[in-house]
Every structure is written in C-alpha cells, then in structure tokens.
Amino acid sequence: MHNPDRFVDWFRHSAPYIHAHRNRTFVIFLGGEAVRENVSGLIHDVALLKSLGIRLVLVHGIRPQIDFYLTQRGLSSTFENNVRITSKACLECVKEAAGTVRIEIEALLSMGLANSPMAGAKIKVASGNVVVAKPLGIIDGVDYAYTGVVRRIDTAAIHQQLDQNNVVLISPVGYSPSGEVFNLVAEDLAAEIACALTAEKLILLTENDCLLPKTNQVIQQMTTVEAQNFLTQTKNINVGVIHNLEVAIHSCQQGVLRVHLINRRQEGALLLELFTRDGFGTLISSAPFELLRHATLDDIGGILELIVPLENQGKLVKRSREKLEMEINDYSVIERDGLIIACTAFHPLKATDFAMMSCLAVHKDYQQKARGKRLFKDLIQKAQQQKIQKLFVLTTQTSHWFLERGFKVCDRQALPSSLRSYYDSDRNSKVLFKEILSSL
C-alpha cells in the first residue's frame, strides 16, 4: 500500500457513515446505459453496501436495450415529452429487455469467486410483481398505449424481502389487476418506490452531472427550493438533468430524506458520495445540508474537537469543558452533515451596551469558503438586535481579518472593566473593537 496513513484516515472518517447507514433503506436507480456498458464495478459497490447492513432496493432501466430489440425486429418507437409511446409490438421488446437486464444483474450479484470483490458475499436477490400500474392514457391527444404510471407499490412484500436480508431488484414494468403489462419510466418508478417505503435515500446513478452554468462545477447540494429555482432560472439544462431534479424534488416533498444524483461513470462514485463528508455528486434535501444554528450541550464535543488544535497552536485561548457548558447559550455553530465545522461565541455584558466576540474557529478543511464571514455576519445581526454599541475581540494571530471588517485597535485599558477578566496577560493579545450602531 503506497499511503497507509491516508487509507487509515479515510477509513476512520467513514466510520460515522457506516454506523449511520446500517439498517437504513436505500433505493438505487441504475440506468440501462450503465448495464449495457461495464456495470460490474457498480454492482461490486452495491454488494459492499449490502455487506455493511444497508437494506437495498435496486431499480434498473432498459431504454437502450429496448432500442436494441426494436432495431433487431425492424421496428421503432416515438417519444413525447421524453416519454416512450409503447405500442403492442414495442411492449414485447420491453418484456424481453426487462428480463434480459434483470438476469444480467442477478448474475453479477450472484458472483462469489475467490480473489474477487464479490468473494463470500452470498447475496440473495428477490424480484416480483410488487408494482401495480395503470395506463398513462391520452394526454394532449397523444395515446401512450402500453406506457404506464405507478398506481400502487406493494410495500409489505418489499419489506418482507428486505427483512429476509435480500436485495430487492425491480424492473421498470408494472402490472394491472386485469393482467396487463405496462412500460414504466424507470427513474419515476424508483422515486415512487422510495416514497412508498419512506426510504432514507434515493440514489440516482445518472448519465450527466448537475453543473453550475458559469463554472461547470458539480453542484454539491441544494434544498428542494434551491433546486426548483435552479430549474426555473437556468437556461439550457440537459433534459436528463431536468428530469432527475424533478424526481428529486418530488421525492423529498413526499418524505424521502435525501436524494443523491451521482454520475455513474466515475469509478467508486457511489462510495465517495455515501462515505465521505463532502460526497461526490449532488445532494438534494428538504432541509439544508449545512446549517448555521445556536449551539446546544450536545455540540460541546464537536466544538472541542474543532477548537482544541487551535488552542494548542496558540490561536485561541484554552477553554475547559465546564466553561463551555456554562456559556453554551452564547455559541453559534455551522453544522455540516452532523459535523461541527465552524463556531463562534457572542458574550453580551449585562446592564451594558458592550459585547465580546470570541472563539471564532473554522475547520481546516472548510477554510477560505466564507464560513467565518457567515458567522461574523450572523453575530453582527445579533449585536444590532440587542442594541450593542461596541463589540470587542481579543486576538493574537488574526488581527488583519478583523481589521478588514471594520475593527480598530485599542489599548487594553479601553476594555470595559467587566471584559478585563477575558484578558490573559501571558497571551499579550491585541484588543480590537467595532462600533456596531454606526454600521447600520
């Protein structure tokens, strides 16, 4: 191993996610394009998730496979609004494609050769008629024939198979009570299953990234409101990305906690998204992934983990756990997926219009990304609301950061008497202050 320390560090940091994901239900969508190409790596990663105690429902697509069988028979099909119109002849190709792909995935999940990623996996796969469907019908004069939509999901049957430690594999076809078969849009089916099961996660392995238009960088996370605004305000979005975002918004609104859009072409993308703090794809959730909030007693361990290294470097004054507990109501934190990545404290002085700002700290992995500025802005708003006239800060190594934000240097004797207890002569900190009311 070239870098054992890096591996150990990664493995340790993945532990919270391993614990958090165990016994949770994930619905994973895998497109027919991925199955047609080299899908073995993805299936190995799915098997790894299963070995970690995750309850898995795998929904696969069949679009390119349907096209292949249509071409073989000299047939074609048409699309309206990016939805295939399924004629009776096309339906036969749908059945053939669904059966072929399902068998291929089952075969991969059944592998157990020594010296392979699947060695000893012994994964059992369950499939069945758990999707009750109805015809999409006639829309704007277009008859979609045997293209259908989900009417009901047999959640009891799925839970039964999950309880028996099976992976549930579902093809994009549904059945009516009269015995008819309907071709379903696979992504929509995955969303309906995730909603019916109230799954913790819906994971869409996509063909395209969700990118910021100006920088072409992958969008790391969005709330459902932000995703809807992105769809409304952004031009020339890939059709597939639009559909994926619409599926994600719908799923979150129906109770799925998080939807992940992951480019399936990146090796190990599924593991990177699920077992690293910043992930790899785009996360959609109803609530913000990163939240600035008031600290609670439960945050003390996270705050200490954040500030102790800075205390050891002399950048922050040392604080005992007891002192943090006594002053916890003065603290604000930025929480990112359960990790405290930044904090600060605002200490207003009773019967005065003065306050002290202290303990501004940002995790080393999240610096230079405006978290400190965000905390500072929130603190200034608190000061304005409480009619604070002067905000003081003591610093040894970050005076320029405060000077850039309107603070001025003053003599330690200018500190109000009630603030002098914060001053440690051994640290010889600089004293800075900012006029608050004048900045309104």
C-alpha positions in Angstrom: 0.0 0.0 0.0 1.5 3.3 -1.1 -0.1 5.5 1.5 -1.3 3.6 4.5 -1.8 6.7 6.6 -4.2 8.1 4.1 -6.2 4.9 3.9 -6.4 4.7 7.7 -7.5 8.3 7.9 -10.2 7.8 5.3 -11.4 4.6 6.9 -11.7 6.2 10.3 -13.6 9.2 8.9 -16.0 6.8 7.1 -17.0 5.1 10.4 -19.8 7.6 11.3 -21.4 6.9 7.9 -21.0 3.2 8.2 -22.9 3.4 11.6 -25.5 5.8 10.3 -26.3 3.8 7.1 -26.7 0.4 8.8 -30.3 -0.9 8.7 -31.4 2.0 6.6 -33.3 1.6 3.3 -31.8 3.0 0.2 -33.4 2.8 -3.3 -30.8 2.9 -6.1 -31.6 3.6 -9.7 -29.3 2.2 -12.3 -29.9 3.2 -16.0 -29.9 0.7 -18.8 -26.9 2.6 -20.3 -24.8 1.5 -17.3 -26.0 -2.1 -17.6 -25.1 -2.1 -21.3 -21.5 -1.0 -20.5 -19.2 -2.2 -17.8 -21.5 -2.4 -14.8 -19.5 -4.9 -12.8 -17.8 -2.2 -10.7 -21.1 -0.6 -9.7 -22.5 -4.0 -8.8 -19.5 -4.7 -6.6 -20.1 -1.4 -4.8 -23.8 -2.3 -4.4 -22.6 -5.6 -2.9 -20.3 -3.7 -0.5 -23.3 -1.6 0.7 -25.2 -4.7 1.3 -22.4 -6.2 3.4 -22.5 -3.0 5.6 -26.0 -3.7 6.6 -27.9 -1.4 4.2 -31.3 -2.5 3.1 -31.2 -2.2 -0.7 -33.9 -1.8 -3.4 -32.3 -1.7 -6.9 -34.3 -0.4 -9.8 -32.8 -0.7 -13.3 -33.6 1.0 -16.6 -33.9 -0.6 -20.0 -34.0 2.2 -22.6 -31.1 1.2 -24.8 -32.0 -2.5 -24.5 -35.5 -1.7 -25.8 -34.0 0.2 -28.7 -31.7 -2.8 -29.5 -34.6 -5.3 -29.7 -36.7 -2.8 -31.7 -33.9 -2.5 -34.2 -33.4 -6.2 -34.4 -37.1 -6.6 -35.4 -37.0 -3.6 -37.8 -39.3 -1.6 -35.5 -39.0 1.9 -34.0 -40.8 3.9 -31.3 -41.7 7.5 -30.8 -41.3 9.8 -27.8 -43.5 12.6 -26.5 -42.1 14.8 -23.7 -39.2 12.4 -23.5 -41.5 9.5 -22.7 -41.7 6.5 -25.0 -45.0 5.6 -26.6 -45.2 1.9 -26.1 -47.1 0.1 -28.8 -48.1 -3.6 -28.6 -45.1 -4.6 -30.7 -42.8 -2.4 -28.6 -44.2 -3.9 -25.4 -42.8 -7.3 -26.5 -39.4 -5.6 -26.7 -39.9 -4.1 -23.3 -40.6 -7.6 -21.8 -37.5 -9.0 -23.5 -35.3 -6.2 -22.4 -36.5 -6.3 -18.8 -36.0 -10.0 -18.5 -32.5 -9.9 -20.0 -31.3 -7.0 -17.9 -32.7 -8.4 -14.7 -31.0 -11.7 -15.3 -27.6 -10.0 -16.0 -27.8 -8.1 -12.8 -28.8 -11.1 -10.8 -25.9 -13.0 -12.3 -23.4 -10.3 -11.2 -24.9 -10.2 -7.7 -24.6 -14.0 -7.5 -20.8 -14.0 -8.2 -18.6 -15.3 -5.4 -15.3 -16.2 -6.9 -12.3 -16.1 -4.6 -10.0 -13.1 -5.1 -12.8 -11.0 -6.4 -14.7 -8.1 -4.8 -17.7 -10.4 -4.5 -15.9 -13.2 -2.7 -18.1 -14.5 0.2 -20.9 -12.1 -0.5 -23.7 -14.7 -0.9 -26.2 -12.1 -1.9 -29.8 -13.2 -2.4 -31.9 -11.3 -4.9 -35.7 -11.1 -4.9 -37.9 -9.8 -7.7 -41.6 -9.9 -8.2 -44.9 -8.3 -9.2 -44.7 -5.6 -6.5 -45.7 -2.7 -8.8 -49.3 -2.1 -9.6 -49.7 0.1 -12.7 -52.3 1.8 -14.9 -52.1 3.3 -18.4 -50.7 6.8 -18.7 -53.6 7.3 -21.1 -54.2 10.0 -23.6 -52.5 13.4 -23.0 -53.0 16.3 -25.4 -54.4 14.0 -27.9 -51.5 11.5 -27.7 -52.3 7.9 -26.8 -49.3 6.5 -24.9 -50.8 2.9 -25.3 -48.8 0.5 -23.0 -46.8 3.2 -21.3 -48.0 3.3 -17.7 -47.6 5.0 -14.4 -47.5 3.6 -10.9 -50.8 3.1 -9.2 -49.6 1.3 -6.0 -46.4 -0.2 -4.6 -46.7 -3.4 -2.6 -44.6 -2.1 0.3 -45.4 -5.1 2.5 -43.9 -7.5 0.0 -40.8 -5.4 -0.4 -40.3 -5.1 3.4 -40.7 -8.8 3.8 -37.9 -9.5 1.3 -35.7 -6.8 3.0 -36.4 -8.3 6.4 -35.1 -11.7 5.0 -31.8 -9.9 4.1 -32.4 -10.0 0.3 -31.6 -7.3 -2.2 -34.9 -6.4 -4.0 -34.4 -6.0 -7.7 -37.2 -4.3 -9.7 -37.6 -3.9 -13.4 -39.4 -0.9 -14.9 -42.6 -2.7 -15.7 -45.9 -2.8 -13.8 -49.0 -5.0 -13.8 -52.7 -4.1 -13.7 -55.3 -6.2 -11.7 -56.6 -7.4 -15.1 -53.2 -8.8 -16.0 -51.9 -6.2 -18.4 -48.2 -5.2 -18.5 -47.1 -1.6 -18.7 -43.7 0.0 -19.6 -42.7 2.5 -16.8 -40.2 5.3 -16.7 -37.5 3.8 -14.5 -36.5 6.9 -12.7 -40.1 7.7 -11.8 -40.6 4.2 -10.6 -37.6 4.4 -8.3 -38.9 7.6 -6.9 -42.4 6.1 -6.2 -40.8 3.1 -4.5 -38.6 5.4 -2.4 -41.6 7.5 -1.4 -43.8 4.4 -0.6 -41.1 2.9 1.6 -40.2 6.3 3.1 -36.6 5.4 2.3 -33.7 7.3 3.9 -32.1 7.8 0.5 -33.0 7.7 -3.2 -29.8 7.4 -5.3 -29.9 8.1 -9.0 -26.9 6.9 -10.9 -27.0 9.4 -13.7 -25.5 10.0 -17.2 -24.9 13.7 -16.6 -23.6 15.9 -13.8 -25.7 18.7 -12.3 -23.4 21.6 -13.0 -23.2 25.3 -12.2 -23.6 27.1 -15.6 -20.8 29.6 -15.1 -18.1 27.3 -13.7 -19.2 23.9 -14.9 -18.5 22.6 -11.4 -20.7 20.0 -9.9 -23.3 21.4 -7.5 -22.7 19.7 -4.2 -26.0 20.3 -2.5 -29.3 22.1 -2.9 -32.5 22.3 -1.0 -35.7 21.5 -2.9 -36.4 25.2 -3.1 -33.0 25.9 -4.5 -33.4 23.1 -7.0 -36.7 24.4 -8.1 -35.2 27.9 -8.5 -32.3 26.3 -10.5 -34.7 24.7 -12.9 -36.7 27.9 -13.3 -33.8 30.3 -13.7 -31.1 28.3 -15.5 -31.1 28.0 -19.3 -30.0 25.1 -21.5 -30.1 22.4 -18.8 -29.6 18.9 -20.1 -33.0 17.1 -20.4 -31.8 14.2 -18.3 -30.7 16.6 -15.5 -34.1 18.3 -15.6 -35.9 15.0 -15.1 -33.5 13.9 -12.3 -34.0 17.1 -10.4 -37.8 16.9 -10.8 -37.7 13.4 -9.5 -35.5 14.5 -6.6 -37.8 17.4 -5.6 -40.9 15.2 -5.8 -39.3 12.5 -3.7 -38.1 14.9 -0.9 -41.6 16.5 -0.8 -43.1 13.0 -0.3 -40.8 12.2 2.7 -37.6 10.8 1.3 -34.9 12.4 3.4 -32.2 12.8 0.8 -31.8 12.2 -2.9 -28.3 11.8 -4.4 -27.5 12.4 -8.1 -24.3 10.6 -8.9 -22.5 10.3 -12.3 -22.2 6.6 -12.7 -19.1 6.9 -15.0 -16.8 7.9 -12.1 -15.2 4.9 -10.6 -16.3 4.5 -7.0 -18.7 7.4 -7.1 -21.3 5.6 -5.1 -18.8 5.0 -2.2 -17.4 8.5 -2.4 -20.9 10.0 -2.1 -22.0 7.9 0.8 -18.9 7.6 2.9 -17.2 11.0 2.6 -18.2 14.3 4.2 -18.4 16.3 1.0 -19.6 13.5 -1.2 -19.1 13.3 -5.0 -22.4 14.1 -6.6 -25.3 16.4 -6.0 -27.4 16.1 -2.8 -31.0 17.3 -2.7 -32.8 17.6 0.6 -35.8 19.5 2.0 -33.6 20.9 4.8 -30.2 22.5 4.3 -27.2 20.1 4.3 -25.2 22.8 6.1 -26.9 24.8 8.8 -25.9 27.8 11.0 -27.7 27.5 14.3 -27.5 28.1 18.1 -25.3 25.6 19.9 -26.6 23.1 22.4 -24.9 21.0 25.1 -24.8 18.1 22.6 -22.4 20.2 20.4 -19.7 20.6 23.1 -17.8 17.5 21.9 -17.8 18.8 18.4 -16.8 22.3 19.4 -13.9 21.0 21.5 -12.7 18.8 18.6 -12.7 21.9 16.4 -11.0 24.4 18.8 -8.5 22.3 20.7 -6.0 22.1 17.8 -6.2 25.9 17.5 -5.7 26.3 21.3 -2.6 24.1 21.1 -1.3 26.4 18.3 -1.9 29.5 20.5 -4.6 30.9 18.2 -7.4 30.5 20.7 -7.4 30.8 24.5 -7.9 27.5 26.2 -11.4 26.7 27.4 -12.4 23.9 29.8 -15.4 21.8 29.0 -17.0 23.2 32.1 -16.7 26.7 30.8 -18.2 25.7 27.5 -21.1 24.2 29.3 -21.7 27.3 31.3 -21.5 29.6 28.2 -23.1 27.3 25.6 -26.0 29.6 25.0 -23.6 32.2 23.7 -22.3 30.0 21.0 -23.3 29.5 17.4 -22.2 26.7 15.1 -22.2 25.7 11.5 -23.1 22.0 11.2 -22.4 20.1 8.0 -24.0 16.6 7.9 -23.5 16.1 11.7 -20.0 17.6 11.9 -19.4 21.0 13.6 -17.2 22.8 11.0 -17.2 26.3 12.5 -18.2 28.1 15.6 -18.1 31.5 17.4 -19.3 33.0 20.7 -21.2 36.2 21.4 -20.9 37.4 25.0 -23.2 40.4 25.7 -22.5 42.1 29.1 -25.4 42.6 31.4 -26.5 46.1 32.1 -24.2 47.5 29.4 -24.2 48.1 25.6 -20.9 46.2 25.1 -20.3 42.6 24.0 -17.3 40.3 23.4 -16.8 38.1 20.3 -14.7 35.1 20.9 -13.8 31.6 19.8 -14.2 32.2 16.0 -12.9 28.9 14.5 -13.3 27.1 11.2 -12.4 23.5 10.5 -9.2 23.3 8.4 -10.9 21.5 5.5 -13.5 24.3 5.2 -11.5 27.5 5.4 -11.4 30.0 2.6 -15.0 29.3 1.8 -16.7 32.2 3.7 -17.8 30.3 6.7 -16.1 32.7 9.1 -17.7 35.6 7.2 -21.1 33.9 7.6 -20.7 33.5 11.3 -19.5 37.1 11.7 -22.5 38.4 9.7 -24.8 36.5 12.0 -23.1 37.8 15.1 -23.3 41.4 13.9 -27.0 41.0 13.4 -27.3 39.7 17.0 -25.4 42.7 18.2 -27.7 45.1 16.3 -30.8 43.4 17.6 -29.5 43.8 21.2 -28.6 47.4 20.7 -24.9 46.7 21.3 -22.7 49.8 20.7 -19.2 48.3 20.8 -18.1 44.8 20.0 -14.7 43.8 21.4 -12.4 41.0 20.3 -9.0 39.7 21.6 -6.7 38.1 19.1 -3.1 37.0 18.7 -2.8 35.9 15.1 -5.9 37.1 13.2 -6.0 40.8 13.7 -5.9 41.6 10.0 -9.1 39.5 9.4 -10.9 41.7 11.9 -9.3 45.0 10.7 -10.6 44.2 7.2 -14.1 44.0 8.7 -14.1 47.4 10.3 -12.5 46.8 13.7 -10.0 49.2 15.2 -7.1 48.5 17.5 -7.3 50.0 21.0 -5.4 49.8 24.3 -6.3 47.0 26.7 -7.2 49.7 29.2 -10.1 50.7 26.9 -11.7 47.3 27.7 -14.7 47.8 30.0 -14.0 46.5 33.5 -16.4 43.6 33.1 -14.4 42.4 30.0 -11.0 42.6 31.5 -11.4 39.1 33.0 -11.2 37.8 29.5 -7.8 39.2 29.0 -4.8 36.9 29.5 -1.6 38.9 30.0 0.6 35.9 29.1 -1.0 35.8 25.6 -0.5 39.5 25.1 -3.5 39.6 22.8 -4.3 42.7 20.7 -7.6 44.4 21.6 -9.9 45.4 18.8 -13.4 46.9 18.8 -16.1 47.7 16.3 -18.8 50.4 16.5 -22.0 48.5 15.9 -24.7 51.1 15.7 -22.7 53.2 13.3 -22.6 50.3 10.8 -26.4 50.1 10.4 
